[in-house]
Amino acid sequence: MTDVNQPGRRVQLLRQFFTKLFSYLSRNALKLGLICLGFQYSTAHAETVSQLTRTTFETTLKNGLKVIIREDHRSPIVMTQIWYAVGSGDESGNLYGISHALEHMMFKGTSKVPNDEFTRLSRIYGGSINAATYTNYTYYYQLYPKKYFPLALELEADRMTNLVLKPGDFQTEMKVVMEERRQRTDDNPRNLAFERFKWIAYPTSHYRQPVIGYMKNLQNIKLDHLKDWYKQWYTPNNATLVIVGDINAEQALQQVQKYFGHIPQKKTPDRNDVLEYDRVGYRHMEVSLPVQVPNLYMAWNVRSLVTAKNPQDAYSLSIIQALLDGGISSRLQDRLVRGRKVLTAINVNYDPYNRGDSLFTITAIPADSVSFDTAQKAIEKEIDKFKTELVDPTDLERIKSNFVSNLIYSQDDIAGQAKMMGNLEVNGLSYRLMDDLPKHYEKVTAQDLQRVANAFFVKENLSTLYLSPIPEDQQP
């Protein structure tokens, strides 16, 4: 029988209750005049979870390793993540894709844990391991039952400094990476088109470079390049260690000091510029690839939380994204997909937690017999309404309530918490911001949305791509 007095169970029951309550109130908000209660719920839920489960400790070791430990005692497991401040945005010349290639090699063994022993150990002791590379970072995670948490630290500290890069492993893994490139990009026309599109959307920022690199780069990367990249960037003073789970923070820090404290720090190279020019001018490209239907890509150059002079700009852009494409009742879905049937599909994206400037992107599939130009103008018309019309207060409160609720739930498990904290830290923001984000988003006003729309959604910040099917007379 489950003990409802356990903290984890109480949180689970509270979440189930408030989820049902919030769903009911959202459906009946206009009738009951209680839409603001959804807001109160979001903040109350965050505070309840925080009080029951979250004790966070932060320090920096003498060698520069930043350590963030958050206690969460709902389940007897521990998530360990290490974030290195290096990614595809730091690559240049013929080495595009090297950060991702090194990520693959990090599982190939050390002098202490050779060959595939790292993976075998995780399997034996009930762990789950993986990694990811992005423009700004490379991160690795290990999830273990709490009693094997020290093993995760020992393994991670070992491969920070003792990685053995062997020719045989290198040749095998580079073939794996090349196949990954073929499957995800070269054989995926939409991804291939977007890869090309980023070169006009980011005319100067290194964010235009593909994380996986180009095939010609992958063919030219040598084992010595990987060794140099490892020596340059994999050092404690370029890393953030995030630990979330059923641990005691003081005892966990002692374990961290035991395994990482002796590793010497090293000077790292200067990172590449990831800022972008403002209002560089309208850019457009047209591509024909083997797609089944036409695809429209639109991207505006905008700021992130890090690069915005006023952080409220980034919070406002996130709410605009939610208003445009935050569910079945969102503006673009309601007005252009179901309403006028100008589009058959739409997707809006914006990343506010970026080390450099960001893109606000819209990808859409025009409906049958609807031209690219017609679809683009219809989307721009909806965007322009933010410039001249203040968003209805009820709609704004509803969208902010849903947005904040989703934000809170995305961080409810230990993996979500750790990833958000690591992502904020590696991009130049503080993990402390995570618990304050709901309050920042709730403060966004209709006037903020109007101001931001006029500042960023201008033709001089816009790039577009028309992706068309290959004409029948040109098909192989």
C-alpha positions in Angstrom: 0.0 0.0 0.0 1.3 3.5 -0.9 2.0 5.8 2.0 0.3 9.1 1.2 2.3 10.8 4.0 5.5 10.3 2.0 6.6 13.7 0.4 6.8 12.2 -3.1 3.3 10.8 -2.8 1.9 14.1 -1.5 3.4 15.9 -4.5 1.9 13.4 -6.8 -1.6 13.6 -5.3 -1.4 17.4 -5.3 -0.4 17.5 -8.9 -3.2 15.1 -9.9 -5.7 17.2 -8.0 -4.6 20.6 -9.3 -4.3 19.2 -12.9 -8.0 18.2 -12.8 -9.0 21.4 -11.1 -7.0 23.5 -13.6 -8.4 21.6 -16.6 -11.9 22.2 -15.3 -11.3 25.9 -14.6 -9.7 26.5 -18.0 -12.7 25.0 -19.8 -15.1 27.1 -17.8 -13.0 30.2 -17.1 -15.0 32.7 -19.1 -18.3 31.5 -17.7 -17.0 31.5 -14.1 -14.8 34.6 -14.4 -12.0 32.7 -12.7 -9.2 32.6 -15.3 -6.9 34.3 -12.9 -7.1 31.3 -10.6 -5.1 29.3 -13.1 -2.3 31.8 -12.5 -2.6 31.4 -8.8 -2.5 27.7 -9.2 0.7 27.7 -11.2 2.6 29.8 -8.6 1.1 27.8 -5.7 2.0 24.5 -7.3 5.6 25.6 -7.9 5.9 26.8 -4.3 4.3 23.6 -2.9 6.8 21.4 -4.9 9.7 23.6 -3.8 8.7 23.4 -0.1 8.3 19.7 -0.2 11.3 18.6 -2.3 13.8 21.2 -3.1 17.0 22.1 -1.2 19.7 23.4 -3.5 23.4 24.0 -2.8 25.9 25.7 -5.1 29.7 26.0 -4.9 32.7 26.2 -7.2 35.7 23.9 -6.5 39.2 25.4 -6.4 39.9 24.0 -9.9 36.9 26.0 -11.3 34.3 23.2 -11.5 30.9 24.6 -10.7 28.7 22.3 -8.7 25.0 22.5 -8.2 23.2 20.0 -6.0 19.5 19.9 -5.6 17.9 17.4 -3.1 14.7 15.8 -4.4 13.7 12.9 -2.1 10.6 11.7 -4.0 12.3 8.7 -5.5 15.5 6.8 -4.6 17.4 7.8 -7.7 20.0 10.4 -8.6 20.5 12.3 -11.9 24.1 13.4 -12.6 24.8 15.7 -15.5 28.0 17.4 -16.6 27.8 20.3 -19.0 30.8 21.5 -21.0 30.7 25.0 -22.5 31.6 23.9 -26.0 29.5 23.1 -29.0 29.2 23.6 -32.7 29.1 27.4 -32.3 32.7 27.2 -31.1 33.9 25.3 -34.2 35.7 26.9 -37.2 37.4 26.1 -40.5 37.4 22.4 -41.4 36.3 21.1 -38.0 32.6 21.5 -38.2 31.1 18.6 -36.3 34.1 17.9 -34.1 32.2 18.5 -30.8 29.6 15.9 -31.7 32.2 13.5 -32.9 34.1 13.8 -29.5 30.8 13.2 -27.7 30.6 9.8 -29.4 34.2 9.0 -28.4 33.7 9.9 -24.8 32.0 6.5 -24.3 34.9 4.5 -25.7 36.9 4.1 -22.5 39.8 5.3 -20.4 42.9 3.8 -19.1 41.0 2.8 -15.9 37.7 1.9 -17.5 38.7 0.6 -21.0 36.7 -0.2 -24.2 32.9 -0.3 -23.6 33.2 -0.9 -19.9 31.5 2.4 -19.1 28.3 1.3 -20.8 28.5 -2.2 -19.4 28.8 -0.9 -15.8 25.8 1.3 -16.2 23.8 -1.6 -17.4 24.9 -3.9 -14.6 24.0 -1.3 -11.9 20.7 -0.3 -13.3 21.8 3.0 -14.8 20.8 5.0 -17.8 23.4 7.1 -19.7 23.4 9.3 -22.7 24.7 12.6 -24.1 23.9 15.4 -26.5 25.7 18.2 -28.4 24.2 21.5 -29.3 25.4 24.9 -30.5 26.5 26.1 -27.0 27.3 22.9 -25.1 28.0 19.2 -24.9 26.4 17.5 -21.9 26.5 14.0 -20.5 24.0 12.4 -18.0 24.0 9.3 -15.8 20.9 8.2 -13.9 21.4 5.6 -11.2 19.7 4.2 -8.1 20.9 6.4 -5.2 23.4 3.8 -3.7 25.4 3.9 -7.0 25.5 7.7 -7.3 29.3 7.7 -6.4 29.9 5.4 -9.3 28.5 8.1 -11.7 30.9 10.6 -10.2 33.9 8.3 -10.4 33.2 7.4 -14.1 32.5 11.0 -15.1 35.6 12.4 -13.4 37.7 9.6 -14.9 36.7 10.4 -18.5 37.2 14.1 -18.0 40.9 13.6 -17.9 41.8 10.0 -18.8 40.0 9.4 -22.1 41.9 7.0 -24.4 41.3 7.8 -28.1 42.2 4.8 -30.2 42.4 4.7 -34.0 40.1 1.7 -34.3 37.3 3.3 -32.2 37.7 6.6 -34.1 37.2 5.0 -37.5 34.2 3.1 -36.3 32.5 6.0 -34.6 33.1 8.4 -37.5 31.3 6.0 -39.7 28.4 6.0 -37.2 28.4 9.8 -37.2 28.4 9.9 -41.0 25.5 7.6 -41.1 23.7 9.7 -38.6 24.3 12.7 -40.9 22.9 10.8 -43.8 19.8 9.7 -42.0 18.9 12.9 -40.2 19.9 15.5 -42.7 21.1 14.3 -46.2 18.1 11.9 -46.6 15.7 14.3 -44.9 14.8 17.1 -47.3 13.2 19.3 -44.7 16.1 19.2 -42.4 18.5 19.6 -45.2 16.6 22.7 -46.4 16.6 24.2 -42.9 20.4 23.6 -42.6 20.9 25.7 -45.7 18.3 28.2 -44.6 20.3 29.0 -41.4 23.1 30.4 -43.6 20.9 33.4 -44.5 19.0 33.5 -41.2 22.4 33.8 -39.4 24.5 35.7 -41.8 27.4 36.2 -39.3 26.7 34.2 -36.2 28.4 30.8 -35.8 24.9 29.4 -35.0 24.5 28.8 -38.8 26.9 25.9 -38.6 25.3 22.4 -38.3 25.9 20.6 -35.0 26.7 17.4 -36.9 28.9 19.1 -39.4 29.1 18.6 -43.1 30.1 15.3 -44.7 33.3 16.8 -46.2 34.2 18.0 -42.7 33.6 14.6 -41.1 35.7 13.0 -43.8 38.6 15.4 -43.0 38.6 15.2 -39.2 41.5 13.3 -37.8 42.1 11.5 -34.5 44.7 14.2 -33.6 42.0 16.9 -34.1 39.8 15.1 -31.5 42.7 14.8 -29.1 43.4 18.5 -29.3 39.7 19.4 -28.9 39.5 17.2 -25.8 42.6 18.8 -24.3 41.4 22.3 -25.0 37.8 22.2 -23.7 37.4 19.2 -21.3 38.6 20.8 -18.1 36.8 21.4 -14.8 36.9 25.2 -15.1 34.9 24.8 -18.4 32.2 22.5 -16.8 29.1 22.6 -14.6 28.2 19.5 -12.6 24.5 19.3 -11.8 23.2 16.7 -9.4 19.5 16.2 -8.6 17.9 13.4 -6.6 17.7 11.5 -3.4 21.0 12.6 -1.8 22.3 14.7 1.0 23.9 17.8 -0.4 26.8 17.9 2.1 27.6 14.3 1.6 27.3 14.6 -2.2 29.7 17.5 -2.2 32.3 15.4 -0.3 32.0 12.7 -3.0 32.4 15.4 -5.7 35.5 16.7 -4.1 36.9 13.2 -3.8 36.6 12.4 -7.5 36.9 15.9 -9.2 38.9 18.0 -6.7 42.3 16.8 -7.8 41.8 17.5 -11.5 43.9 20.5 -12.6 42.2 23.4 -14.5 43.5 24.5 -17.9 43.2 27.6 -19.9 40.5 27.3 -22.6 40.3 29.0 -26.0 38.2 32.1 -26.5 34.7 31.2 -27.7 33.3 32.2 -31.0 31.0 35.2 -31.4 27.4 34.2 -31.5 25.8 37.6 -31.8 24.0 38.7 -34.9 23.5 42.0 -36.7 20.1 43.7 -36.2 18.0 44.6 -39.2 20.6 43.3 -41.7 18.0 43.3 -44.4 15.4 40.9 -45.9 16.8 37.6 -47.1 15.1 35.0 -49.3 16.0 31.7 -50.9 14.2 29.1 -52.9 15.1 25.4 -53.0 13.6 22.3 -54.8 14.1 19.0 -53.0 12.3 15.6 -53.0 9.5 16.7 -50.6 5.9 15.7 -51.0 4.4 19.2 -50.3 5.7 22.7 -50.3 7.2 24.0 -47.0 7.5 27.7 -46.0 10.2 28.8 -43.5 10.2 32.2 -41.9 12.7 33.4 -39.3 13.2 36.8 -37.6 16.5 37.7 -35.8 15.6 38.4 -32.2 17.3 38.6 -28.8 17.7 36.0 -26.0 17.6 36.6 -22.3 21.4 36.9 -22.4 21.6 39.4 -25.2 18.4 41.5 -24.7 19.0 44.9 -23.2 15.6 44.4 -21.5 15.0 40.8 -20.3 11.3 41.4 -20.6 11.8 41.2 -24.4 12.7 37.6 -24.2 9.8 36.7 -21.9 7.4 38.6 -24.2 8.7 36.7 -27.3 8.0 33.4 -25.5 4.4 34.5 -24.8 3.9 35.6 -28.4 5.2 32.2 -29.5 2.5 30.6 -27.2 -0.2 32.8 -28.5 0.6 32.0 -32.1 1.1 28.2 -31.6 0.3 27.2 -28.1 -2.3 24.5 -28.8 -5.4 23.8 -30.8 -6.9 27.2 -29.9 -3.8 29.3 -30.8 -4.1 32.1 -33.2 -2.4 30.6 -36.2 -4.2 27.2 -35.8 -7.6 28.9 -35.3 -7.3 31.6 -38.0 -5.1 30.1 -40.7 -5.4 26.3 -40.4 -9.0 25.7 -39.3 -10.5 29.1 -40.1 -9.3 30.3 -43.5 -7.6 27.0 -44.4 -4.6 28.9 -45.8 -2.3 26.4 -44.1 -2.5 22.7 -43.3 0.2 22.7 -40.6 2.1 25.3 -38.6 4.9 25.3 -36.0 6.4 28.2 -34.1 9.7 28.1 -32.2 11.8 30.4 -30.1 14.6 29.7 -27.6 15.0 32.4 -24.9 17.8 30.7 -23.1 20.6 31.2 -25.6 24.2 32.3 -25.1 23.8 34.4 -28.2 21.1 35.9 -30.3 18.1 33.7 -31.3 15.7 33.1 -34.1 11.9 33.3 -33.9 10.9 30.8 -36.5 7.7 29.8 -38.2 7.4 26.7 -40.4 4.2 26.0 -42.3 2.7 23.9 -45.0 0.5 25.9 -47.4 -2.9 24.4 -48.2 -3.5 23.0 -51.7 -3.6 25.7 -54.3 -2.3 28.4 -51.9 0.9 30.0 -53.1 4.0 30.7 -50.9 3.4 34.4 -51.2 -0.2 34.1 -50.1 0.7 32.0 -47.1 3.6 34.3 -46.1 1.4 37.4 -46.3 -1.3 35.7 -44.2 1.2 34.9 -41.5 2.7 38.4 -41.6 -0.7 39.9 -41.3 -1.3 37.9 -38.0 2.1 38.9 -36.8 1.4 42.6 -37.6 -1.7 42.6 -35.4 0.5 42.4 -32.4 2.0 45.8 -33.5 -1.4 47.6 -33.7 -3.8 45.7 -31.4 -3.4 45.0 -27.8 -4.0 41.4 -26.9 -7.3 40.8 -25.1 -6.6 40.6 -21.4 -8.5 37.3 -21.0 -6.7 35.7 -23.8 -3.3 36.9 -22.4 -4.1 35.6 -18.9 -5.2 32.2 -20.3 -2.1 31.8 -22.5 0.3 32.8 -19.7 -1.4 30.4 -17.3 -1.0 27.5 -19.7 2.5 28.5 -20.5 3.6 28.7 -16.8 1.8 25.4 -16.0 3.7 23.6 -18.8 6.9 25.2 -17.7 6.5 23.9 -14.1 5.5 20.4 -15.2 8.5 20.2 -17.5 10.7 20.5 -14.5 8.8 18.2 -12.2 11.0 15.2 -12.5 14.7 15.2 -11.6 15.8 15.0 -15.3 13.8 18.1 -16.2 15.1 20.0 -13.2 18.8 19.1 -13.9 18.5 19.9 -17.6 17.0 23.3 -17.0 19.6 24.2 -14.4 22.4 23.0 -16.6 21.0 24.7 -19.7 20.7 28.0 -17.9 24.2 27.9 -16.4 26.0 26.8 -19.6 24.3 29.7 -21.5 25.5 32.4 -19.1 22.4 32.5 -16.9 22.0 31.4 -13.3 20.2 28.2 -12.3 18.4 30.3 -9.7 16.4 31.9 -12.5 14.6 28.5 -13.0 12.4 28.9 -9.9 11.7 32.6 -10.7 10.7 32.1 -14.3 7.0 31.7 -13.6 6.9 35.1 -12.0 8.7 36.7 -14.9 6.3 35.3 -17.5 3.3 36.2 -15.4 4.4 39.9 -15.5 4.3 40.1 -19.3 1.7 42.7 -20.4 -0.1 43.4 -23.6 2.0 46.5 -24.0 5.1 44.4 -23.7 3.9 42.3 -26.6 3.1 45.3 -28.7 6.5 46.9 -28.0 8.5 43.7 -28.8 6.5 43.0 -32.0 7.3 46.5 -33.3 11.0 46.1 -32.4 11.7 42.7 -33.9 9.0 41.6 -36.4 10.2 43.9 -39.2 11.1 43.1 -42.7 14.7 43.9 -42.2 15.0 41.1 -39.6 13.2 38.5 -41.7 14.5 35.6 -43.7 12.3 33.3 -45.8 12.7 30.0 -47.6 10.3 28.4 -50.1 11.0 24.7 -50.3 9.2 23.2 -53.3 8.9 19.6 -54.5 11.2 18.8 -57.5 9.1 19.3 -60.7 8.1 16.0 -62.3 10.1 16.8 -65.5 13.3 17.2 -63.4 12.9 14.1 -61.2 15.5 11.3 -61.7 
